[in-house]
Amino acid sequence: MAQRRPVIAGNWKMFKTVAETRTFLDALIPQVRDVDHCDVVVAPPFTGLAAAVEKAAGSRVSVSAQNVHWEKEGAFTGEVSVGMLKDAGCTHVIIGHSERRQYFGETDETVEKRTKAALAGGLKPIVCVGELLAERDAGQASDVVRRQVQKCLGRLTESDLSLIIIAYEPVWAIGTGRTATPEVAAEMHAEIRKIIREIFGDAAAGAIRILYGGSVKPDNISALMKKDDIDGALVCGASLDAKSFAAIIKYL
Ligand code: PGA
C-alpha cells in the first residue's frame, strides 16, 4: 500500500485583499516552519496569487488558484489560463468546486477540460466532487459522486492521475457548520477509491490523495484524519485565520 502524504489546503474563496494575503502568510509561515507531516496549500483569489507566491517563497506553503480556463489565451473575458497561473508562480489549481458548479455553470465536461489543460501545463489539479443535500436525502449520494469521478477523471491516463488530488466536499457540509461525521466522510472516500480502482487499478487507487471538505475546524480535523481513506482537508472558513489554519495543519 502506497504511503500517501496528507494535504491541508485552504480555499479562500472570495476573501482577502493583497495586503490581507501578505499579513496572513507573515503570520502562518513561522507557525508551520517545522511541519513536515503534510503538504500545505493556500488558494487566494486571483488578485492575491502573486503576493502569496512571493511571501511563500522558501517556505513549506504552496500556492493554488481557484479556477483555470482550458484555452491557452483568447477572447474569454473573466477567465485565466494555465500559463498565466504558472507565470504567477502557482503550483496547484482547484477545479470544479461546488460553488462553481452551482452558481457559474460548471459541469463535469468543463471540469474534465480544465483538468486536462492544467495537467498539460504542469499545474496540479485539486478536483472537487460532492453531492447536494437533496441527492443525499434521496439516497443518490454515491451515484452522483460516481458520475462526477467517472466523467471528470475517468478518461485521464494513470500518469495524469498521479498528479491529481481529489476533494470530496458534500455540499450540505460546506460553510454550514454541519461537518460530515468521520464515518460518513470515510465511507464516501472509500467509495471514491473503489471507483478509481475500477478504472485505473490498485496502484493508482492506493496512491491517490482524497481530501475531505466541509466545515473542517481545528476541533474536528483529528477525528477525520484518523480515518484510513481521508488524506487531508480542503478548508475555507477555518482557513482564513492563520492561527486556526495552523491548528488544522498541526492536527497530529
Ligand atoms: P468550509 O468550506 O470549510 O467553509 O465549509 C470548504 C470549501 O468549500 O472548500
py3Dmol code that shows the C-alpha trace and the ligand (Angstrom):
import py3Dmol

protein = """\
ATOM      1  CA  MET A   1       0.000   0.000   0.000  1.00  0.00           C
ATOM      2  CA  ALA A   2       1.393   3.376  -1.030  1.00  0.00           C
ATOM      3  CA  GLN A   3       2.163   5.836   1.722  1.00  0.00           C
ATOM      4  CA  ARG A   4       0.037   8.878   0.975  1.00  0.00           C
ATOM      5  CA  ARG A   5       1.334  12.242   2.098  1.00  0.00           C
ATOM      6  CA  PRO A   6      -1.509  14.264   3.664  1.00  0.00           C
ATOM      7  CA  VAL A   7      -2.501  17.667   2.268  1.00  0.00           C
ATOM      8  CA  ILE A   8      -4.117  20.518   4.174  1.00  0.00           C
ATOM      9  CA  ALA A   9      -5.401  23.147   1.738  1.00  0.00           C
ATOM     10  CA  GLY A  10      -7.063  26.493   2.444  1.00  0.00           C
ATOM     11  CA  ASN A  11      -9.573  27.660  -0.146  1.00  0.00           C
ATOM     12  CA  TRP A  12     -10.029  31.362   0.491  1.00  0.00           C
ATOM     13  CA  LYS A  13     -12.924  31.744  -1.954  1.00  0.00           C
ATOM     14  CA  MET A  14     -13.687  35.489  -2.427  1.00  0.00           C
ATOM     15  CA  PHE A  15     -11.896  36.625   0.719  1.00  0.00           C
ATOM     16  CA  LYS A  16      -8.732  38.670   1.377  1.00  0.00           C
ATOM     17  CA  THR A  17      -7.109  41.633  -0.330  1.00  0.00           C
ATOM     18  CA  VAL A  18      -3.446  41.654  -1.358  1.00  0.00           C
ATOM     19  CA  ALA A  19      -2.489  43.297   1.955  1.00  0.00           C
ATOM     20  CA  GLU A  20      -4.515  40.732   3.917  1.00  0.00           C
ATOM     21  CA  THR A  21      -2.834  37.939   1.953  1.00  0.00           C
ATOM     22  CA  ARG A  22       0.591  39.220   3.000  1.00  0.00           C
ATOM     23  CA  THR A  23      -0.445  39.637   6.629  1.00  0.00           C
ATOM     24  CA  PHE A  24      -1.880  36.120   6.707  1.00  0.00           C
ATOM     25  CA  LEU A  25       1.260  34.488   5.314  1.00  0.00           C
ATOM     26  CA  ASP A  26       3.518  36.510   7.605  1.00  0.00           C
ATOM     27  CA  ALA A  27       1.529  35.055  10.488  1.00  0.00           C
ATOM     28  CA  LEU A  28       1.188  31.499   9.137  1.00  0.00           C
ATOM     29  CA  ILE A  29       4.670  30.698   7.858  1.00  0.00           C
ATOM     30  CA  PRO A  30       6.523  30.882  11.200  1.00  0.00           C
ATOM     31  CA  GLN A  31       3.822  28.674  12.770  1.00  0.00           C
ATOM     32  CA  VAL A  32       4.269  25.911  10.196  1.00  0.00           C
ATOM     33  CA  ARG A  33       8.034  26.118   9.742  1.00  0.00           C
ATOM     34  CA  ASP A  34       8.611  22.761  11.441  1.00  0.00           C
ATOM     35  CA  VAL A  35       5.654  20.956   9.930  1.00  0.00           C
ATOM     36  CA  ASP A  36       6.773  18.112   7.732  1.00  0.00           C
ATOM     37  CA  HIS A  37       3.962  15.585   8.110  1.00  0.00           C
ATOM     38  CA  CYS A  38       1.805  17.141   5.388  1.00  0.00           C
ATOM     39  CA  ASP A  39       1.733  19.414   2.358  1.00  0.00           C
ATOM     40  CA  VAL A  40       0.263  22.863   2.946  1.00  0.00           C
ATOM     41  CA  VAL A  41      -1.565  24.756   0.202  1.00  0.00           C
ATOM     42  CA  VAL A  42      -3.322  28.136   0.187  1.00  0.00           C
ATOM     43  CA  ALA A  43      -5.684  29.227  -2.583  1.00  0.00           C
ATOM     44  CA  PRO A  44      -6.192  33.007  -2.620  1.00  0.00           C
ATOM     45  CA  PRO A  45      -8.356  34.800  -5.201  1.00  0.00           C
ATOM     46  CA  PHE A  46      -6.539  35.606  -8.476  1.00  0.00           C
ATOM     47  CA  THR A  47      -5.557  39.094  -7.282  1.00  0.00           C
ATOM     48  CA  GLY A  48      -3.680  37.687  -4.268  1.00  0.00           C
ATOM     49  CA  LEU A  49      -1.742  34.952  -6.069  1.00  0.00           C
ATOM     50  CA  ALA A  50       1.432  36.855  -6.930  1.00  0.00           C
ATOM     51  CA  ALA A  51       1.730  38.289  -3.409  1.00  0.00           C
ATOM     52  CA  ALA A  52       1.120  34.846  -1.906  1.00  0.00           C
ATOM     53  CA  VAL A  53       3.808  33.278  -4.109  1.00  0.00           C
ATOM     54  CA  GLU A  54       6.271  35.991  -3.133  1.00  0.00           C
ATOM     55  CA  LYS A  55       5.556  35.564   0.589  1.00  0.00           C
ATOM     56  CA  ALA A  56       5.546  31.752   0.451  1.00  0.00           C
ATOM     57  CA  ALA A  57       8.888  31.503  -1.380  1.00  0.00           C
ATOM     58  CA  GLY A  58      11.263  29.221   0.502  1.00  0.00           C
ATOM     59  CA  SER A  59       8.521  28.058   2.899  1.00  0.00           C
ATOM     60  CA  ARG A  60       6.504  24.838   3.025  1.00  0.00           C
ATOM     61  CA  VAL A  61       3.426  26.589   1.675  1.00  0.00           C
ATOM     62  CA  SER A  62       2.336  26.026  -1.949  1.00  0.00           C
ATOM     63  CA  VAL A  63       0.010  28.396  -3.763  1.00  0.00           C
ATOM     64  CA  SER A  64      -3.091  27.328  -5.677  1.00  0.00           C
ATOM     65  CA  ALA A  65      -5.582  29.181  -7.862  1.00  0.00           C
ATOM     66  CA  GLN A  66      -9.317  28.530  -7.501  1.00  0.00           C
ATOM     67  CA  ASN A  67     -10.116  28.015 -11.184  1.00  0.00           C
ATOM     68  CA  VAL A  68      -8.483  27.896 -14.623  1.00  0.00           C
ATOM     69  CA  HIS A  69      -9.634  28.004 -18.239  1.00  0.00           C
ATOM     70  CA  TRP A  70      -8.757  25.266 -20.720  1.00  0.00           C
ATOM     71  CA  GLU A  71      -7.622  27.500 -23.593  1.00  0.00           C
ATOM     72  CA  LYS A  72      -4.125  28.984 -23.669  1.00  0.00           C
ATOM     73  CA  GLU A  73      -5.426  32.502 -24.410  1.00  0.00           C
ATOM     74  CA  GLY A  74      -8.211  34.183 -26.286  1.00  0.00           C
ATOM     75  CA  ALA A  75     -11.476  36.084 -26.058  1.00  0.00           C
ATOM     76  CA  PHE A  76     -12.686  34.638 -22.746  1.00  0.00           C
ATOM     77  CA  THR A  77     -13.491  37.643 -20.574  1.00  0.00           C
ATOM     78  CA  GLY A  78     -13.063  36.916 -16.892  1.00  0.00           C
ATOM     79  CA  GLU A  79     -11.060  33.731 -17.357  1.00  0.00           C
ATOM     80  CA  VAL A  80      -7.400  32.949 -16.563  1.00  0.00           C
ATOM     81  CA  SER A  81      -5.155  30.437 -18.338  1.00  0.00           C
ATOM     82  CA  VAL A  82      -2.776  27.770 -17.061  1.00  0.00           C
ATOM     83  CA  GLY A  83       0.170  29.739 -18.433  1.00  0.00           C
ATOM     84  CA  MET A  84      -0.912  32.844 -16.543  1.00  0.00           C
ATOM     85  CA  LEU A  85      -1.195  30.912 -13.292  1.00  0.00           C
ATOM     86  CA  LYS A  86       2.215  29.311 -13.829  1.00  0.00           C
ATOM     87  CA  ASP A  87       3.617  32.739 -14.605  1.00  0.00           C
ATOM     88  CA  ALA A  88       2.216  33.982 -11.279  1.00  0.00           C
ATOM     89  CA  GLY A  89       4.034  31.089  -9.563  1.00  0.00           C
ATOM     90  CA  CYS A  90       1.091  28.794  -8.761  1.00  0.00           C
ATOM     91  CA  THR A  91       1.675  25.056  -8.472  1.00  0.00           C
ATOM     92  CA  HIS A  92      -1.927  23.902  -7.887  1.00  0.00           C
ATOM     93  CA  VAL A  93      -5.424  24.787  -9.033  1.00  0.00           C
ATOM     94  CA  ILE A  94      -8.815  23.937  -7.537  1.00  0.00           C
ATOM     95  CA  ILE A  95     -11.218  22.744 -10.235  1.00  0.00           C
ATOM     96  CA  GLY A  96     -14.957  22.038 -10.104  1.00  0.00           C
ATOM     97  CA  HIS A  97     -15.697  23.420  -6.656  1.00  0.00           C
ATOM     98  CA  SER A  98     -19.400  23.011  -5.890  1.00  0.00           C
ATOM     99  CA  GLU A  99     -19.853  26.797  -5.905  1.00  0.00           C
ATOM    100  CA  ARG A 100     -18.530  26.868  -9.486  1.00  0.00           C
ATOM    101  CA  ARG A 101     -20.904  24.033 -10.339  1.00  0.00           C
ATOM    102  CA  GLN A 102     -23.936  25.575  -8.581  1.00  0.00           C
ATOM    103  CA  TYR A 103     -23.559  29.262  -9.444  1.00  0.00           C
ATOM    104  CA  PHE A 104     -21.324  29.505 -12.526  1.00  0.00           C
ATOM    105  CA  GLY A 105     -22.436  26.722 -14.828  1.00  0.00           C
ATOM    106  CA  GLU A 106     -19.532  24.358 -14.232  1.00  0.00           C
ATOM    107  CA  THR A 107     -20.265  20.850 -15.489  1.00  0.00           C
ATOM    108  CA  ASP A 108     -18.444  17.520 -15.383  1.00  0.00           C
ATOM    109  CA  GLU A 109     -17.439  18.195 -19.010  1.00  0.00           C
ATOM    110  CA  THR A 110     -15.850  21.573 -18.247  1.00  0.00           C
ATOM    111  CA  VAL A 111     -14.185  20.147 -15.145  1.00  0.00           C
ATOM    112  CA  GLU A 112     -12.581  17.487 -17.341  1.00  0.00           C
ATOM    113  CA  LYS A 113     -11.411  20.119 -19.850  1.00  0.00           C
ATOM    114  CA  ARG A 114      -9.920  22.343 -17.171  1.00  0.00           C
ATOM    115  CA  THR A 115      -8.255  19.353 -15.502  1.00  0.00           C
ATOM    116  CA  LYS A 116      -6.650  18.189 -18.744  1.00  0.00           C
ATOM    117  CA  ALA A 117      -5.394  21.689 -19.517  1.00  0.00           C
ATOM    118  CA  ALA A 118      -3.959  22.090 -16.018  1.00  0.00           C
ATOM    119  CA  LEU A 119      -2.124  18.761 -16.310  1.00  0.00           C
ATOM    120  CA  ALA A 120      -0.808  19.569 -19.777  1.00  0.00           C
ATOM    121  CA  GLY A 121       0.571  22.875 -18.490  1.00  0.00           C
ATOM    122  CA  GLY A 122       2.122  21.466 -15.330  1.00  0.00           C
ATOM    123  CA  LEU A 123      -0.363  22.571 -12.661  1.00  0.00           C
ATOM    124  CA  LYS A 124      -1.584  20.044 -10.095  1.00  0.00           C
ATOM    125  CA  PRO A 125      -5.380  19.914 -10.069  1.00  0.00           C
ATOM    126  CA  ILE A 126      -7.418  19.633  -6.878  1.00  0.00           C
ATOM    127  CA  VAL A 127     -10.644  18.280  -8.379  1.00  0.00           C
ATOM    128  CA  CYS A 128     -13.791  18.666  -6.284  1.00  0.00           C
ATOM    129  CA  VAL A 129     -16.751  16.301  -6.179  1.00  0.00           C
ATOM    130  CA  GLY A 130     -19.694  16.005  -3.802  1.00  0.00           C
ATOM    131  CA  GLU A 131     -23.443  15.612  -3.621  1.00  0.00           C
ATOM    132  CA  LEU A 132     -26.186  18.101  -2.777  1.00  0.00           C
ATOM    133  CA  LEU A 133     -28.331  17.622   0.346  1.00  0.00           C
ATOM    134  CA  ALA A 134     -31.355  16.620  -1.756  1.00  0.00           C
ATOM    135  CA  GLU A 135     -29.243  13.998  -3.527  1.00  0.00           C
ATOM    136  CA  ARG A 136     -28.050  12.544  -0.209  1.00  0.00           C
ATOM    137  CA  ASP A 137     -31.584  12.561   1.209  1.00  0.00           C
ATOM    138  CA  ALA A 138     -32.791  10.744  -1.915  1.00  0.00           C
ATOM    139  CA  GLY A 139     -30.133   8.044  -1.434  1.00  0.00           C
ATOM    140  CA  GLN A 140     -28.262   9.169  -4.554  1.00  0.00           C
ATOM    141  CA  ALA A 141     -25.015  10.405  -2.978  1.00  0.00           C
ATOM    142  CA  SER A 142     -22.857   7.520  -4.216  1.00  0.00           C
ATOM    143  CA  ASP A 143     -24.343   7.620  -7.724  1.00  0.00           C
ATOM    144  CA  VAL A 144     -23.736  11.353  -8.037  1.00  0.00           C
ATOM    145  CA  VAL A 145     -20.148  11.115  -6.850  1.00  0.00           C
ATOM    146  CA  ARG A 146     -19.525   8.081  -9.058  1.00  0.00           C
ATOM    147  CA  ARG A 147     -20.764  10.004 -12.093  1.00  0.00           C
ATOM    148  CA  GLN A 148     -18.593  13.009 -11.215  1.00  0.00           C
ATOM    149  CA  VAL A 149     -15.447  10.908 -10.718  1.00  0.00           C
ATOM    150  CA  GLN A 150     -16.022   8.908 -13.902  1.00  0.00           C
ATOM    151  CA  LYS A 151     -16.787  11.924 -16.076  1.00  0.00           C
ATOM    152  CA  CYS A 152     -14.215  14.337 -14.647  1.00  0.00           C
ATOM    153  CA  LEU A 153     -11.312  11.895 -14.268  1.00  0.00           C
ATOM    154  CA  GLY A 154     -12.224   8.633 -15.977  1.00  0.00           C
ATOM    155  CA  ARG A 155     -10.568   9.417 -19.313  1.00  0.00           C
ATOM    156  CA  LEU A 156      -7.242  10.571 -17.906  1.00  0.00           C
ATOM    157  CA  THR A 157      -4.139   8.401 -18.054  1.00  0.00           C
ATOM    158  CA  GLU A 158      -2.738   6.705 -14.972  1.00  0.00           C
ATOM    159  CA  SER A 159       0.238   9.044 -15.014  1.00  0.00           C
ATOM    160  CA  ASP A 160      -2.124  12.068 -15.171  1.00  0.00           C
ATOM    161  CA  LEU A 161      -3.992  10.666 -12.206  1.00  0.00           C
ATOM    162  CA  SER A 162      -0.830  10.517 -10.128  1.00  0.00           C
ATOM    163  CA  LEU A 163      -0.735  14.345 -10.180  1.00  0.00           C
ATOM    164  CA  ILE A 164      -4.341  14.781  -9.093  1.00  0.00           C
ATOM    165  CA  ILE A 165      -5.778  15.418  -5.676  1.00  0.00           C
ATOM    166  CA  ILE A 166      -9.492  14.722  -5.236  1.00  0.00           C
ATOM    167  CA  ALA A 167     -11.535  16.749  -2.751  1.00  0.00           C
ATOM    168  CA  TYR A 168     -14.783  15.189  -1.564  1.00  0.00           C
ATOM    169  CA  GLU A 169     -16.991  18.014  -0.379  1.00  0.00           C
ATOM    170  CA  PRO A 170     -20.600  17.149   0.408  1.00  0.00           C
ATOM    171  CA  VAL A 171     -22.390  20.384  -0.473  1.00  0.00           C
ATOM    172  CA  TRP A 172     -24.603  20.198   2.646  1.00  0.00           C
ATOM    173  CA  ALA A 173     -21.475  20.409   4.821  1.00  0.00           C
ATOM    174  CA  ILE A 174     -19.860  23.443   3.160  1.00  0.00           C
ATOM    175  CA  GLY A 175     -19.990  26.600   5.267  1.00  0.00           C
ATOM    176  CA  THR A 176     -22.915  25.199   7.249  1.00  0.00           C
ATOM    177  CA  GLY A 177     -21.106  24.056  10.370  1.00  0.00           C
ATOM    178  CA  ARG A 178     -22.625  20.653   9.633  1.00  0.00           C
ATOM    179  CA  THR A 179     -19.447  18.584   9.136  1.00  0.00           C
ATOM    180  CA  ALA A 180     -19.958  15.086   7.800  1.00  0.00           C
ATOM    181  CA  THR A 181     -19.154  12.679  10.613  1.00  0.00           C
ATOM    182  CA  PRO A 182     -15.792  10.984  10.124  1.00  0.00           C
ATOM    183  CA  GLU A 183     -17.753   7.773   9.391  1.00  0.00           C
ATOM    184  CA  VAL A 184     -19.940   9.335   6.682  1.00  0.00           C
ATOM    185  CA  ALA A 185     -16.938  11.052   5.105  1.00  0.00           C
ATOM    186  CA  ALA A 186     -14.773   7.926   5.258  1.00  0.00           C
ATOM    187  CA  GLU A 187     -17.500   5.850   3.644  1.00  0.00           C
ATOM    188  CA  MET A 188     -17.555   8.125   0.590  1.00  0.00           C
ATOM    189  CA  HIS A 189     -13.754   8.333   0.468  1.00  0.00           C
ATOM    190  CA  ALA A 190     -13.625   4.534   0.347  1.00  0.00           C
ATOM    191  CA  GLU A 191     -16.245   4.586  -2.412  1.00  0.00           C
ATOM    192  CA  ILE A 192     -14.208   7.112  -4.444  1.00  0.00           C
ATOM    193  CA  ARG A 193     -11.083   4.997  -4.018  1.00  0.00           C
ATOM    194  CA  LYS A 194     -13.076   1.980  -5.196  1.00  0.00           C
ATOM    195  CA  ILE A 195     -14.184   3.850  -8.339  1.00  0.00           C
ATOM    196  CA  ILE A 196     -10.574   4.864  -9.035  1.00  0.00           C
ATOM    197  CA  ARG A 197      -9.541   1.223  -8.531  1.00  0.00           C
ATOM    198  CA  GLU A 198     -12.157   0.046 -11.037  1.00  0.00           C
ATOM    199  CA  ILE A 199     -10.892   2.491 -13.672  1.00  0.00           C
ATOM    200  CA  PHE A 200      -7.155   2.682 -13.010  1.00  0.00           C
ATOM    201  CA  GLY A 201      -6.246  -0.326 -10.867  1.00  0.00           C
ATOM    202  CA  ASP A 202      -4.832  -0.938  -7.408  1.00  0.00           C
ATOM    203  CA  ALA A 203      -1.658   1.132  -7.582  1.00  0.00           C
ATOM    204  CA  ALA A 204      -3.465   4.299  -8.691  1.00  0.00           C
ATOM    205  CA  ALA A 205      -6.217   3.795  -6.114  1.00  0.00           C
ATOM    206  CA  GLY A 206      -3.670   3.260  -3.354  1.00  0.00           C
ATOM    207  CA  ALA A 207      -1.725   6.370  -4.295  1.00  0.00           C
ATOM    208  CA  ILE A 208      -4.411   8.981  -4.955  1.00  0.00           C
ATOM    209  CA  ARG A 209      -4.970  11.526  -2.224  1.00  0.00           C
ATOM    210  CA  ILE A 210      -8.572  12.240  -1.304  1.00  0.00           C
ATOM    211  CA  LEU A 211      -9.274  15.297   0.862  1.00  0.00           C
ATOM    212  CA  TYR A 212     -12.435  15.940   2.839  1.00  0.00           C
ATOM    213  CA  GLY A 213     -14.020  19.408   2.715  1.00  0.00           C
ATOM    214  CA  GLY A 214     -16.991  20.906   4.536  1.00  0.00           C
ATOM    215  CA  SER A 215     -16.834  22.717   7.893  1.00  0.00           C
ATOM    216  CA  VAL A 216     -13.418  21.352   8.832  1.00  0.00           C
ATOM    217  CA  LYS A 217     -12.268  23.046  12.066  1.00  0.00           C
ATOM    218  CA  PRO A 218      -9.339  22.693  14.491  1.00  0.00           C
ATOM    219  CA  ASP A 219     -11.554  20.591  16.766  1.00  0.00           C
ATOM    220  CA  ASN A 220     -12.772  18.047  14.203  1.00  0.00           C
ATOM    221  CA  ILE A 221      -9.709  17.595  11.963  1.00  0.00           C
ATOM    222  CA  SER A 222      -8.002  14.926  14.098  1.00  0.00           C
ATOM    223  CA  ALA A 223     -11.004  12.592  14.070  1.00  0.00           C
ATOM    224  CA  LEU A 224     -11.321  12.974  10.297  1.00  0.00           C
ATOM    225  CA  MET A 225      -7.595  12.362   9.737  1.00  0.00           C
ATOM    226  CA  LYS A 226      -7.717   9.140  11.760  1.00  0.00           C
ATOM    227  CA  LYS A 227      -9.793   7.546   9.011  1.00  0.00           C
ATOM    228  CA  ASP A 228      -7.727   5.476   6.598  1.00  0.00           C
ATOM    229  CA  ASP A 229      -9.111   6.876   3.373  1.00  0.00           C
ATOM    230  CA  ILE A 230      -9.093  10.553   4.416  1.00  0.00           C
ATOM    231  CA  ASP A 231      -5.792  12.052   3.268  1.00  0.00           C
ATOM    232  CA  GLY A 232      -6.300  15.667   4.234  1.00  0.00           C
ATOM    233  CA  ALA A 233      -8.712  18.562   4.110  1.00  0.00           C
ATOM    234  CA  LEU A 234      -9.876  21.412   1.904  1.00  0.00           C
ATOM    235  CA  VAL A 235     -10.945  24.175   4.262  1.00  0.00           C
ATOM    236  CA  CYS A 236     -12.449  27.608   3.756  1.00  0.00           C
ATOM    237  CA  GLY A 237     -13.976  29.217   6.863  1.00  0.00           C
ATOM    238  CA  ALA A 238     -11.403  27.947   9.343  1.00  0.00           C
ATOM    239  CA  SER A 239      -8.501  28.572   6.937  1.00  0.00           C
ATOM    240  CA  LEU A 240      -8.994  32.346   6.807  1.00  0.00           C
ATOM    241  CA  ASP A 241      -7.445  32.914  10.209  1.00  0.00           C
ATOM    242  CA  ALA A 242      -3.744  31.999  10.393  1.00  0.00           C
ATOM    243  CA  LYS A 243      -3.969  30.634  13.941  1.00  0.00           C
ATOM    244  CA  SER A 244      -6.924  28.414  13.179  1.00  0.00           C
ATOM    245  CA  PHE A 245      -5.407  27.199   9.876  1.00  0.00           C
ATOM    246  CA  ALA A 246      -2.116  26.437  11.656  1.00  0.00           C
ATOM    247  CA  ALA A 247      -4.050  24.438  14.267  1.00  0.00           C
ATOM    248  CA  ILE A 248      -5.674  22.400  11.488  1.00  0.00           C
ATOM    249  CA  ILE A 249      -2.288  21.815   9.847  1.00  0.00           C
ATOM    250  CA  LYS A 250      -0.965  20.578  13.206  1.00  0.00           C
ATOM    251  CA  TYR A 251      -3.792  18.059  13.616  1.00  0.00           C
ATOM    252  CA  LEU A 252      -1.466  15.310  14.847  1.00  0.00           C
TER     253      LEU A 252
END
"""
ligand_1 = """\
9
PGA
P -15.865 25.445 4.613
O -15.672 25.402 3.014
O -14.613 24.909 5.231
O -16.110 26.891 4.943
O -17.066 24.572 4.918
C -14.992 24.344 2.414
C -14.924 24.518 0.918
O -15.930 24.946 0.295
O -13.889 24.229 0.281
"""
view = py3Dmol.view(width=600, height=400)
view.addModel(protein, "pdb")
view.setStyle({"model": 0}, {"cartoon": {"style": "trace"}})
view.addModel(ligand_1, "xyz")
view.setStyle({"model": 1}, {"stick": {}})
view.zoomTo()
view.show()
